[in-house]
Amino acid sequence: MIDNKINKQVNKWGVLLSTVLSGFMVILNNSLMNVSLPFFMDMYQITAVEGQWIITAFSLGMVIVMTLSNYLRKRVGRKKIFLLGTFIFLLGSFFGSLAWDFASLIIFRFIQGLGGGLVMPLSMILIFEHFPKNERGLALGIWGVGATGAPTIGPTIGGILLEFFTWEMLFYINIPTALVAALAGIFFLQKDEKSIKVHFDWIGFIYISLGLAFLMIGINFLQNQLYAISAYTIITLGVAALLLFIWQELRIDQPLLNIRILNNFVFSGSLVLISFNILAMFSILLLIPILIQDIYGLPPLYAGFILFPQALAMGLSMTIGGKILDKKGPYIVILLGVLITTVLTFVIGFSIGEISLGFLATLLALQGIGNGMINTPASTSGLNALNEEYVSSGSAFNNLSRQLMKVICVVFLSIFFEYRRALHLDSNGWIEAGERAIQESYLFVAFFIATSIPLVLYLRKKW
């Protein structure tokens, strides 16, 4: 249960600052690596499938620890967990800069993920504890500028670091941010009260850890035809473990995660909307760097500059969307966001190869406005629909769905793009084949986003 005995003298804006810094720190770190994958592939002489483990190891560490957020918050305390997560992330960043081979790099990325997995769900819980219901949209909108805007500006910063500095800077850059976030947490977060003795569901933790690990590893293996059969076997094992987890959680009094909250249609509907929004956002983060670097042969810095206006537009619309949510409710802002995102994704799909890169950046910025109007309002309205005692589990589900959707998007969009490009190469040159594959990928994404419009219309009656 969310503790309602929050000290009234606690500076809620200071708490928000701590969560924004921590969210930005964690998500920026991962997005820096997206643009650096070709560099590490060349450095370690590895394949694209092997290189994806730089991203997957981080996400795997996050999702495993996220399942513990509700238990640790009660047993250890918010402040201690926040500081512990920040310290583990800082430790992984420091040793990551000292990585001596690819295996050590993966281990330190996993450690970074463990720290990030402790911080991210707790950040949303802290915001809900310290802000009244009519201010949560604005607060989560400000938090979302850091947590969701970071993936968009990450390629810009990553491109600059790789262009003018060494790869170690991809890790060094996290250290001052982590230190500032820790200091803000020490100063602004309320001292933990006496811990609550709760039962730890070891069996459920083992089931969900194995399930999520197998699922993410199997999905990652789908990118390579050599591992296709193994991938399906691993995914099947993952699904089986998750089904056992559901069975375990439904039969005990103190579950690790209260999956019964998924019966709340407003909350589960918000998870679907967030998943579609992640698809829209990561289609940009994956396909635009491919278009700029792989198809046009331009340096990573170009991709970063083209994506930067979208980051600004998304951050602005998150804050504005949060304020509209607090005053008018979620329906208007989310519907507008879905319509803008759908239309602009279709427009981008039809325009690739036909417009200048400058005009493409403008279209991406407009799409970013739509993305920002979905993400924060959907998260806020979903968590607001839960009783306060279930917000902790809701925050964990929210963050888990984001991490899983990121992995799924990267893998399946990569497979779809490569499949379509291979077909077009039979009758087109490299650039034209790549452009047509990018076009079809965006049209594919736009179609799926459009299917969320009926869901928004239905949820109007529930909000």
N, C-alpha and C positions, 0 to 999 in steps of 0.2 A: 504494500500500500504506500502511496506517496505520502510522505510525512507532512502533515499540515502545521506542524509546530516550527515552521521556518521563522527565524528571527526577523522581526519587522524592520530592524535596523540594518539588515544586510542590504548592501547596494545592489539592486537587481541589474542595473546597467553594468556594474563591475563584473557580476556573474556572467552577463551576456558577453562582455569583452573576453573573458576567459574561455568561454565556449567557442566564440568566433575564432580566436587564435588557434585553439586546439583543432577545430574542424578544418580550418584552412591549412594548418600544418600537415595533417594526415592526408587530406585529399590532394593537395598540391604535390606532395611527395610522389604519389602514385602516378599522377598525370605527367610529371617530369619524365618518367620512364617510357611513356608511350612514344615520344619523339626520339628517344635514345635507343630504341630496340635495334635499328639498323647498325648503329655504332657498336653496340655490344656484340651483335652477331659477327661483325667483321673482326672485332678485337679478340673474341674467343673462338672464332672459326666454327660457329654453330649454326644450325638450321633455324628457320623461322619458328618451327614448332618448339624447339628447345628454348629459343629466345623468349617465347611467351611465358615461360616459367618465372621470368623476372616480375611479371604482372600477377600471375596466378599464385605464386608463393605468398605474396603480400595479401591478396584477397583471402587465401586459405587461412592464414593466421588470423585475419580479422573475423571471419565468420565463425570460427571455432570458439573464440573468446567471447564474441557477442552473446552467445547462448547463456553465458554465465552472469550477464550484467544484472539481472534481477536478484540472483542469490548473493552476489558480491556486494551489491548496494546495501542489502540488509545486514549481511554478516560482517563486512569490513567497514563500510561507510563511504559516502559519496566522495568526500575530499581526499581520503587516502587512495581510493581507486583512481580518481582523476590524476593525482600526482604520480602514482605508480605507473599508470599507462603512459603518461608523458615521459617519465624517466626511462621506461623500457623502449619507447620509440626513439628517444635521444641516444640510448645505448646502441640500438640497431643502426642508427644513422652514423654514429662515430665509427663503429667497426666495419660498416659497409664501405666506408671510404678507404679501409685498409684491406679490402678483399683481395686475395692473392690468386684466386682462380674462380671459375664459374660456379662451382659447387659452394664455395664459401660465400659468394655473392647472394646465392639463393637462400642460404641459411640466414644471413643477416637481413634479407628482405622479409623472410618469414617472421623474424623477431620484431622488425618494424611493424608488421601486421598485427602481432599480438598486442603491442602497445596501442595501436590505432583502434583495435577492436574493443579495448577497455574504455577508450575516451569517447568514441562516437555516439553510442546509445546513451551514455550518461549525459552528454551535452544537451540532448533533447529533453531528458528528464529534468535537468536543472532549470531549463527555460520554463517548463510547465509548472515547476514548483514555485518559481519566484515571480511569475507574471500572471495576472488575472486573465480570465478567459477572453475578455474583450481587448487584450493587448498581445495575445500570443501570436496572432497573425503577423503583426509588425515585427515582434521579436524574432520569430522563426524566419521571417523574410530577411532580416539583417544577418542572422546566422547563416541563412542559405546563400548570401552573397559570398561568404567565405567558403562554405562547404561545397556548394554546387558551382560557383563561379571559378573555383580553383582548377577544375579539370580543363576549362577553356583557356585560361591564361598560362597553364602549365607548359603547353608546347612552345609558347613564346619565350618563356624564361628558360626552358630546356634548350631551345635552339640557340639562345644567346650564350648560355653556359658552354655548350659544346662547340660553338663557333669561336669563342674568344678565350675560353679557359680549358681546364682539364675535366675528365669525367668525374673525378672525386668531388668536384663542386656540386654535383647532383645530390650528394649526401651532406656535404658541409653546410649547404644552405639551410638544412633542417635544424641545425644545432642552435643558432641564435633564436629562431622562432620557438623552438621547444623550451628554451630557457625563459623567454618572455612569457609564454603560456603558463609555465610552472610558477613563475613569480606572481602572475595575476591570480592563479588559483590559490596560492598561499595567502595572498592579501585579501581577496574578495570572497572566497568560499567559506561558508560557515563551518565552524568546528563540528566534527562528527559527534553525534550523541552515542549513547551506549549501544553496542551491537545487539542485534536480535538473533537469537538462536533459531535457526531454521534447518530443516532436513535437506541434505544435499542429494539430489537424485543422480547417483553415479551411473545407474543403468541407462537412464535417459540421456545423460551426457555422452556416454560411449556410443549409443545409437546415433544421436544427431551428429556427433563429430565424424564418425565413419561415413554416415550418409552424405554429409556435405562434402567431405574430402573425396569420396568416390565419385560423387556427381560432378564436382569441378574438374577433377583429373580426367574423368571420362570425356566430358565435353571438350576439354583442351585437346585430347588425343584425336578428336574427330577431324582436326585440321589436316591430319596426315593419313593418306589412304593405307599406308603400311600398318597403321594401328587401328584401323576402322573396326575390325572384329573385336579386338581387345577393348576398344572404347565402349561398344555397346554392352559388353559383359560387365565392365566396371560401372557403367551407368545403371544397369539393372541391379547390381549389388547396392548401389547408392540409394535407389528408390526403395528397395526392400528394407534397408536400414532405417530410412525415414518413416516407412509404414510401421515398423516396429517401435520407433520413437513415438508416433502418434498413439499407438496402442498403449504404450507405457504411461504416457502423460494423462490419458483418459481414465486410468485405473488407480491413480494415486491422489492423495489429498494435497500434497505440496509439490506440484509439477515444476520442472525446471523452467518451462515456458507454458503459459496458460493458453493452449491452442483453442480453447473454447471461445476466445474473443473473436475468432474468425467467423463465428455465427452472427456477429454484428455486421450487417451488410454495408453500412456506411464505411466502417473501417476496412473491411475486405475490398470494397469497391475502390477505396482510396489507394490501396496497394496495387490494384490493377492499373489505375491511372498513372501512378508513379512509375510502374514498369514500362508503360507505353512512352512516358516522357523520357525515361532513361534510354529507351531505344532511339528516340529522336535525337537526343543529345549525343549519344555515343556513335551514332551514324556519322555525325559531323566530325567528331574527334578521331574516328578511324579513317573515314573515306577521304576527307580533305587532305590530310598529310600524304595519303597514297597518291592522290591526284597531283599534288604539288611536287613531291619528292620522287616518287616512283615513275609516274607517267610523264611529267614535264621536266624532270631532272633538275629541279631547283633545290637550293639548300634548305635545311629545316627552318631557318629563320623566316623564310617567306611564308611557310605554313603558319608559323606563330603570329606573324603580323596580320594575316588574313583572318585568323580566328579571334584576334584580340577585340575587335569591335563587338563581336557576339558576346564576349564576356562582360563588357560594359553594359550592353543592352539587357542582358539577362539579370545582372545585379540590380540595375535600376528597376526593372519590372517586378523582381521579387519583393522589393521593399514596397513599391506601390501596390502590388497585388495583395500583400499582407495587410496593408491599411484598408483596402477595399473590403477584404474578408472580415476584418474586425467590425466594420460599419454596416456592410450590406449582406454579409453571408457569403458562402463559397460559390453559389451557383453562377452568378454573373461572371465573376473573374475566371473561374475554371472553364466555363463554356467558351468564353472569348479566347482564352489561351489555347484550348484544343482546336478551335476553328483557325486561328492564326497559324499555329504550328502545322496543321494539316495542309492548308492552302500553300504556305511557303515551302513546305517540303515537296509538294507536287511541282511548284514553280522551279525550285532548285533542280529537281530531277529532269525537267524538260529543258533547262537552260545550260546545263553543263556542256562545255565545248562551244557554246554559241555566244557567250558573253565574256567580257574582260574580267580579270581577277578582282579588280576594284569593285565592279558591279556585283560580283559574287560575294565579296565581303559585306556589301550592303544587304543583300538578301539574307545572308547568314545572321546579320545583326537583327533584322526583322523577325527571323525565326526565333532568335534568342529571346525576344520580347514575349513570344508565345510560350516558350519553355518556362520562363520565369513565372508566368502567370498560372502555370499548372502546378509546379513542384511544391512550393511552400504552402499554398492554399490547400492542396490535396493532403499533404502531411498533417497540417494543422487541423483540418476538419475531421480527418480520420481519427486522430488522437483525442480530439475534443468529444467525439461520439462515445468514447469509453468512460466507464467509471474511473475515478482517479486511482483506485487501487490497481487497475490494469494497465495504466499508462507505461509502466516499466516494461512489461511484456510487449506492449504495442510498439514501443520504441525499438526493441530488439527485432521484432518482425519487420518493421520499417527498414532498418538498416540491413538486415539479412536479405530482404528482397532486392535492395539496391545492389548489393555486392554480387548476388547470383545473376541478376539481370545484366550487369556489366560483363561478366564472363560469357554469358550466353550470347549477348549482342556481338562482342568482339569475334567470337568463334564463328557464329552462323553468318554474320555479314562478310567475314573474310572468306568463308567457303563459297557463299553465293557470288561474291565479286570475282573470285578466281575462276569459278565455273563459267560464268558469263564471259569473262575476258578470254578464256581459252576458246570458247565457241566463236567469238568475233575475230580472233586472230587468224582464223582460217581464210577470211576474205578481206581483212583490214590490216593496216599498219599498227604499230605499237601504240601510238598516241590515240588514234581513232578507236581502236578496240578497247583501250582503257577508259576513254571517255564514255563510250556506250555502256560499258559495264557499270560505271559509276552512276550513270543516268538510271539504269534499270534497278540498281540497288536502292536509290532514293525513292523511286516510284513504289518499290516493294515496301519500304518503310512507311511511306505516306499512306498506303492502303491500310496498313495495320493501325496507324494512328487514327484514321478516319473511323475505324470500327469502335472507337471509344466514345464517339459522339452520342450514340443511343444510351450508353451507360450514364453519361452526365445528365441527359434528359430524364432518365429514370430516377437518379439520385436526387433530383430536384424535390421530389416528394418526401425524401427522407431527411434532407438537411434542415 
